[in-house]
């Protein structure tokens, strides 16, 4: 597997001269590097951004390499971390590997060996991401089949319930207690039918049409629909659209559903008002469009992050959500050969909380 972008590296070492020389040597070989002189600063940097590989020294002031490694792996078990030290011992090597270090190298290190090891670390990380996406796609496929069957079985009795309720409503007085009870049945039956319709959409494997369209225009249509509701809830909308982005080929309605799902989730996360920022931009070196939806809500708790795209998973109260929105969105973006990921921070992790969903879609090829 060959990198199709720069591999990002965080170098952590208290020897300033060595640190900056190593950073320059890696940069001329195509890596994107950032540096930190101690473990505490490195942990702070990792709260704000992610790196493909982290290279740690063992002997540092305030927080040594092993403890820094331990805390990094606690925050992100999948992080690829290598130890590079001038104080190597068998005991330290064994301890580092037990704590989750990918490799243990001794200074002075051969730069070509280091580059090889870092590339292996990147490949391991990318392979894990691909396997995770494949597993999720398989889960969606199997649950889609189940959802189709469940929806079919529920639809007929719901249709009968609503039909009979309508007949009974015609036979009672509008002001009677019976009328109010029947209206409650009708409302809840309609709500159940709406959930069934979502199941059908989740299960349906529609073919992409040949429609090509302007992503900015599509998003603006959705924003115009929710603008008033957002305003009443004291949520400001900031749109930053790149007018030079290429057109996209796909299903206009399905992609609008994705945009609406994400915006609706952002709305629910900002119960006391906030800011929704929507940005579009061209991907580097061509290849498509990137869309970012950022809210200033409470952020997603760590215990939920691996389940965000799982079908039927929701943190909303009963009756407020089915847990299908992001699962459906994931499936739609996958079908369009795109990607959907998110970045999030809670108040425990950062001074400002919020979540950003990032969608990429391939360019329309003429």
LOLUM-914182 format. One record per residue (C-alpha): residue number from 1; residue in three letters; x, y, z. Coordinates in steps of 0.2 Angstrom, whole numbers. Example, Ala and Ser with C-alpha at 12.3 -4.5 7.8 and 13.67 -1.06 7.14 Angstrom:
residues 2
{1,'ALA',{62,-22,39}}
{2,'SER',{68,-5,36}}
//
This chain:
residues 366
{1,'UNK',{0,0,0}}
{2,'UNK',{7,17,-5}}
{3,'UNK',{2,33,4}}
{4,'UNK',{-9,44,-7}}
{5,'UNK',{-5,59,4}}
{6,'UNK',{8,65,16}}
{7,'UNK',{9,55,32}}
{8,'UNK',{7,66,47}}
{9,'UNK',{20,63,61}}
{10,'UNK',{21,70,79}}
{11,'UNK',{39,70,86}}
{12,'UNK',{41,71,105}}
{13,'UNK',{58,74,112}}
{14,'UNK',{66,86,124}}
{15,'UNK',{82,87,114}}
{16,'UNK',{78,102,104}}
{17,'UNK',{92,101,91}}
{18,'UNK',{89,83,88}}
{19,'UNK',{70,86,87}}
{20,'UNK',{71,99,74}}
{21,'UNK',{85,91,63}}
{22,'UNK',{74,75,63}}
{23,'UNK',{59,84,58}}
{24,'UNK',{68,92,43}}
{25,'UNK',{75,76,38}}
{26,'UNK',{58,68,37}}
{27,'UNK',{50,83,29}}
{28,'UNK',{62,82,14}}
{29,'UNK',{56,64,12}}
{30,'UNK',{38,69,11}}
{31,'UNK',{32,68,28}}
{32,'UNK',{21,81,37}}
{33,'UNK',{29,84,54}}
{34,'UNK',{25,93,70}}
{35,'UNK',{35,94,86}}
{36,'UNK',{34,94,105}}
{37,'UNK',{47,96,118}}
{38,'UNK',{38,86,132}}
{39,'UNK',{24,74,134}}
{40,'UNK',{11,86,142}}
{41,'UNK',{12,97,127}}
{42,'UNK',{10,82,115}}
{43,'UNK',{-5,76,124}}
{44,'UNK',{-13,93,123}}
{45,'UNK',{-9,94,104}}
{46,'UNK',{-18,77,102}}
{47,'UNK',{-34,84,109}}
{48,'UNK',{-35,96,95}}
{49,'UNK',{-29,85,80}}
{50,'UNK',{-24,68,75}}
{51,'UNK',{-8,61,68}}
{52,'UNK',{-4,45,58}}
{53,'UNK',{11,41,68}}
{54,'UNK',{18,47,85}}
{55,'UNK',{37,45,89}}
{56,'UNK',{41,47,107}}
{57,'UNK',{57,49,117}}
{58,'UNK',{58,39,134}}
{59,'UNK',{68,51,145}}
{60,'UNK',{58,68,146}}
{61,'UNK',{55,81,160}}
{62,'UNK',{38,81,169}}
{63,'UNK',{31,66,160}}
{64,'UNK',{42,52,154}}
{65,'UNK',{39,42,138}}
{66,'UNK',{31,27,145}}
{67,'UNK',{18,37,155}}
{68,'UNK',{15,48,139}}
{69,'UNK',{13,32,129}}
{70,'UNK',{1,25,142}}
{71,'UNK',{-10,41,142}}
{72,'UNK',{-10,42,123}}
{73,'UNK',{-16,24,121}}
{74,'UNK',{-29,27,134}}
{75,'UNK',{-36,41,124}}
{76,'UNK',{-34,32,107}}
{77,'UNK',{-30,14,108}}
{78,'UNK',{-28,13,89}}
{79,'UNK',{-15,27,88}}
{80,'UNK',{2,21,80}}
{81,'UNK',{16,25,92}}
{82,'UNK',{35,21,91}}
{83,'UNK',{48,24,104}}
{84,'UNK',{65,32,98}}
{85,'UNK',{77,34,112}}
{86,'UNK',{95,35,117}}
{87,'UNK',{92,26,133}}
{88,'UNK',{87,9,127}}
{89,'UNK',{86,-6,139}}
{90,'UNK',{78,-23,137}}
{91,'UNK',{66,-19,152}}
{92,'UNK',{61,-2,144}}
{93,'UNK',{58,-10,127}}
{94,'UNK',{47,-24,135}}
{95,'UNK',{37,-11,145}}
{96,'UNK',{34,0,130}}
{97,'UNK',{28,-15,119}}
{98,'UNK',{17,-20,133}}
{99,'UNK',{9,-3,134}}
{100,'UNK',{5,-3,115}}
{101,'UNK',{21,4,107}}
{102,'UNK',{22,-2,89}}
{103,'UNK',{41,-2,88}}
{104,'UNK',{56,2,99}}
{105,'UNK',{71,10,90}}
{106,'UNK',{88,16,97}}
{107,'UNK',{97,33,93}}
{108,'UNK',{106,36,82}}
{109,'UNK',{93,29,70}}
{110,'UNK',{96,25,52}}
{111,'UNK',{84,37,43}}
{112,'UNK',{79,25,30}}
{113,'UNK',{75,12,43}}
{114,'UNK',{64,25,52}}
{115,'UNK',{55,29,36}}
{116,'UNK',{52,11,33}}
{117,'UNK',{45,8,50}}
{118,'UNK',{34,24,49}}
{119,'UNK',{27,18,33}}
{120,'UNK',{23,1,40}}
{121,'UNK',{14,10,54}}
{122,'UNK',{4,20,42}}
{123,'UNK',{-1,5,32}}
{124,'UNK',{-6,-4,48}}
{125,'UNK',{-17,11,53}}
{126,'UNK',{-25,12,35}}
{127,'UNK',{-28,-7,34}}
{128,'UNK',{-38,-6,51}}
{129,'UNK',{-48,8,44}}
{130,'UNK',{-53,-1,29}}
{131,'UNK',{-57,-17,38}}
{132,'UNK',{-68,-6,50}}
{133,'UNK',{-77,1,35}}
{134,'UNK',{-80,-16,27}}
{135,'UNK',{-87,-23,43}}
{136,'UNK',{-99,-8,45}}
{137,'UNK',{-104,-10,27}}
{138,'UNK',{-108,-29,29}}
{139,'UNK',{-118,-25,45}}
{140,'UNK',{-128,-12,36}}
{141,'UNK',{-132,-25,22}}
{142,'UNK',{-138,-38,34}}
{143,'UNK',{-148,-26,44}}
{144,'UNK',{-155,-19,28}}
{145,'UNK',{-162,-36,24}}
{146,'UNK',{-169,-38,41}}
{147,'UNK',{-177,-20,41}}
{148,'UNK',{-185,-24,24}}
{149,'UNK',{-194,-39,31}}
{150,'UNK',{-199,-30,47}}
{151,'UNK',{-206,-15,38}}
{152,'UNK',{-216,-26,27}}
{153,'UNK',{-224,-36,41}}
{154,'UNK',{-228,-20,51}}
{155,'UNK',{-235,-9,36}}
{156,'UNK',{-251,-19,34}}
{157,'UNK',{-257,-19,52}}
{158,'UNK',{-253,-1,54}}
{159,'UNK',{-263,3,38}}
{160,'UNK',{-278,-6,45}}
{161,'UNK',{-276,3,62}}
{162,'UNK',{-276,20,54}}
{163,'UNK',{-290,16,43}}
{164,'UNK',{-301,10,57}}
{165,'UNK',{-297,25,67}}
{166,'UNK',{-302,36,53}}
{167,'UNK',{-319,27,52}}
{168,'UNK',{-322,28,71}}
{169,'UNK',{-317,47,71}}
{170,'UNK',{-332,50,59}}
{171,'UNK',{-344,42,71}}
{172,'UNK',{-339,53,87}}
{173,'UNK',{-341,71,92}}
{174,'UNK',{-326,82,90}}
{175,'UNK',{-328,88,108}}
{176,'UNK',{-329,71,116}}
{177,'UNK',{-317,61,126}}
{178,'UNK',{-317,47,114}}
{179,'UNK',{-312,59,100}}
{180,'UNK',{-297,64,109}}
{181,'UNK',{-292,46,113}}
{182,'UNK',{-294,41,94}}
{183,'UNK',{-284,56,89}}
{184,'UNK',{-270,50,101}}
{185,'UNK',{-271,33,93}}
{186,'UNK',{-270,41,75}}
{187,'UNK',{-255,52,80}}
{188,'UNK',{-245,37,87}}
{189,'UNK',{-250,26,73}}
{190,'UNK',{-244,39,60}}
{191,'UNK',{-228,41,70}}
{192,'UNK',{-226,22,69}}
{193,'UNK',{-229,22,50}}
{194,'UNK',{-216,36,49}}
{195,'UNK',{-203,24,57}}
{196,'UNK',{-208,10,46}}
{197,'UNK',{-205,21,31}}
{198,'UNK',{-188,25,37}}
{199,'UNK',{-185,7,39}}
{200,'UNK',{-190,5,20}}
{201,'UNK',{-178,19,15}}
{202,'UNK',{-164,11,25}}
{203,'UNK',{-167,-6,17}}
{204,'UNK',{-169,0,-1}}
{205,'UNK',{-154,-2,-12}}
{206,'UNK',{-158,11,-25}}
{207,'UNK',{-148,13,-41}}
{208,'UNK',{-138,29,-43}}
{209,'UNK',{-145,40,-57}}
{210,'UNK',{-135,50,-69}}
{211,'UNK',{-140,66,-62}}
{212,'UNK',{-126,79,-59}}
{213,'UNK',{-128,94,-48}}
{214,'UNK',{-120,108,-38}}
{215,'UNK',{-117,103,-20}}
{216,'UNK',{-118,121,-14}}
{217,'UNK',{-135,123,-22}}
{218,'UNK',{-141,107,-14}}
{219,'UNK',{-135,112,3}}
{220,'UNK',{-142,130,2}}
{221,'UNK',{-159,122,-2}}
{222,'UNK',{-158,112,14}}
{223,'UNK',{-152,127,24}}
{224,'UNK',{-167,137,18}}
{225,'UNK',{-179,124,24}}
{226,'UNK',{-172,124,42}}
{227,'UNK',{-167,142,43}}
{228,'UNK',{-182,148,52}}
{229,'UNK',{-182,134,65}}
{230,'UNK',{-164,137,68}}
{231,'UNK',{-167,155,71}}
{232,'UNK',{-181,152,83}}
{233,'UNK',{-170,141,93}}
{234,'UNK',{-156,154,93}}
{235,'UNK',{-145,145,82}}
{236,'UNK',{-135,155,69}}
{237,'UNK',{-130,148,52}}
{238,'UNK',{-113,152,44}}
{239,'UNK',{-111,146,27}}
{240,'UNK',{-94,147,18}}
{241,'UNK',{-96,139,1}}
{242,'UNK',{-82,138,-12}}
{243,'UNK',{-89,143,-28}}
{244,'UNK',{-76,134,-38}}
{245,'UNK',{-80,116,-32}}
{246,'UNK',{-83,103,-46}}
{247,'UNK',{-100,96,-49}}
{248,'UNK',{-105,79,-41}}
{249,'UNK',{-114,64,-50}}
{250,'UNK',{-127,55,-39}}
{251,'UNK',{-144,54,-32}}
{252,'UNK',{-149,72,-28}}
{253,'UNK',{-163,67,-16}}
{254,'UNK',{-153,55,-6}}
{255,'UNK',{-138,67,-4}}
{256,'UNK',{-150,80,2}}
{257,'UNK',{-157,68,15}}
{258,'UNK',{-139,66,21}}
{259,'UNK',{-136,84,23}}
{260,'UNK',{-153,86,32}}
{261,'UNK',{-149,72,44}}
{262,'UNK',{-133,79,49}}
{263,'UNK',{-140,97,51}}
{264,'UNK',{-155,90,61}}
{265,'UNK',{-143,81,73}}
{266,'UNK',{-133,97,75}}
{267,'UNK',{-149,106,79}}
{268,'UNK',{-153,93,93}}
{269,'UNK',{-136,95,100}}
{270,'UNK',{-137,114,102}}
{271,'UNK',{-152,114,114}}
{272,'UNK',{-148,132,121}}
{273,'UNK',{-143,139,104}}
{274,'UNK',{-126,140,96}}
{275,'UNK',{-118,141,79}}
{276,'UNK',{-119,129,64}}
{277,'UNK',{-105,131,51}}
{278,'UNK',{-106,124,34}}
{279,'UNK',{-91,124,23}}
{280,'UNK',{-87,117,6}}
{281,'UNK',{-70,116,-3}}
{282,'UNK',{-61,107,-16}}
{283,'UNK',{-51,92,-11}}
{284,'UNK',{-32,94,-14}}
{285,'UNK',{-25,87,-31}}
{286,'UNK',{-43,87,-38}}
{287,'UNK',{-53,72,-34}}
{288,'UNK',{-69,79,-28}}
{289,'UNK',{-78,89,-14}}
{290,'UNK',{-76,91,5}}
{291,'UNK',{-91,96,15}}
{292,'UNK',{-90,101,33}}
{293,'UNK',{-104,103,45}}
{294,'UNK',{-98,110,62}}
{295,'UNK',{-109,113,77}}
{296,'UNK',{-105,120,95}}
{297,'UNK',{-115,107,104}}
{298,'UNK',{-110,96,118}}
{299,'UNK',{-99,84,108}}
{300,'UNK',{-100,65,107}}
{301,'UNK',{-95,56,123}}
{302,'UNK',{-81,44,120}}
{303,'UNK',{-91,29,125}}
{304,'UNK',{-103,32,110}}
{305,'UNK',{-90,37,97}}
{306,'UNK',{-88,19,89}}
{307,'UNK',{-107,17,88}}
{308,'UNK',{-112,33,80}}
{309,'UNK',{-115,25,63}}
{310,'UNK',{-123,9,70}}
{311,'UNK',{-141,6,64}}
{312,'UNK',{-154,10,78}}
{313,'UNK',{-141,18,89}}
{314,'UNK',{-146,35,97}}
{315,'UNK',{-143,45,112}}
{316,'UNK',{-159,54,110}}
{317,'UNK',{-174,51,122}}
{318,'UNK',{-188,39,117}}
{319,'UNK',{-198,46,104}}
{320,'UNK',{-186,59,98}}
{321,'UNK',{-176,48,86}}
{322,'UNK',{-175,31,78}}
{323,'UNK',{-156,30,77}}
{324,'UNK',{-157,27,58}}
{325,'UNK',{-152,45,52}}
{326,'UNK',{-133,43,52}}
{327,'UNK',{-134,24,47}}
{328,'UNK',{-144,29,32}}
{329,'UNK',{-132,43,28}}
{330,'UNK',{-117,32,30}}
{331,'UNK',{-124,20,17}}
{332,'UNK',{-129,33,5}}
{333,'UNK',{-111,41,5}}
{334,'UNK',{-103,24,3}}
{335,'UNK',{-114,21,-12}}
{336,'UNK',{-108,37,-19}}
{337,'UNK',{-90,31,-17}}
{338,'UNK',{-87,45,-4}}
{339,'UNK',{-83,45,14}}
{340,'UNK',{-91,52,30}}
{341,'UNK',{-81,54,46}}
{342,'UNK',{-82,65,62}}
{343,'UNK',{-72,75,74}}
{344,'UNK',{-79,79,91}}
{345,'UNK',{-74,87,108}}
{346,'UNK',{-83,87,124}}
{347,'UNK',{-81,100,137}}
{348,'UNK',{-70,88,147}}
{349,'UNK',{-58,88,132}}
{350,'UNK',{-58,105,126}}
{351,'UNK',{-63,123,131}}
{352,'UNK',{-75,123,116}}
{353,'UNK',{-86,108,113}}
{354,'UNK',{-94,103,97}}
{355,'UNK',{-94,90,82}}
{356,'UNK',{-89,92,64}}
{357,'UNK',{-95,79,51}}
{358,'UNK',{-84,78,36}}
{359,'UNK',{-90,71,20}}
{360,'UNK',{-80,69,4}}
{361,'UNK',{-88,65,-13}}
{362,'UNK',{-79,61,-29}}
{363,'UNK',{-79,73,-44}}
{364,'UNK',{-91,71,-59}}
{365,'UNK',{-80,63,-72}}
{366,'UNK',{-86,69,-90}}
//
